[in-house]
Amino acid sequence: MSLKWTDSLEIAIQLDEAHPDVDPRYVNFVDLRKWTMALDEFEDDPEHSGERILEAIQMAWLEERE
């Protein structure tokens, strides 16, 4: 399964597993974008990410944590 920017919940789950010591509330979008693109299953155009997509990933990560 390959991940796209729109797979915010699955991305959030994988980010939570990859960065268990990180509080998603304090992750800046530059790092969030970099970490998302570094996920093994991520295969999407880096140019397709924007603030709204990164916000959705961050919110999904927060919900996953709770």
GIGI-V930429 format. One record per helix or strand of 2 or more residues. SS is the DSSP state (H for helix, E for strand). FROM is the first residue (numbers start at 0). TO is the last residue. If there is no record, write none. Layout:
BEGIN
ss=SS from=FROM to=TO
ss=SS from=FROM to=TO
END
This chain:
BEGIN
ss=H from=7 to=17
ss=H from=23 to=25
ss=H from=28 to=37
ss=H from=45 to=47
ss=H from=50 to=64
END
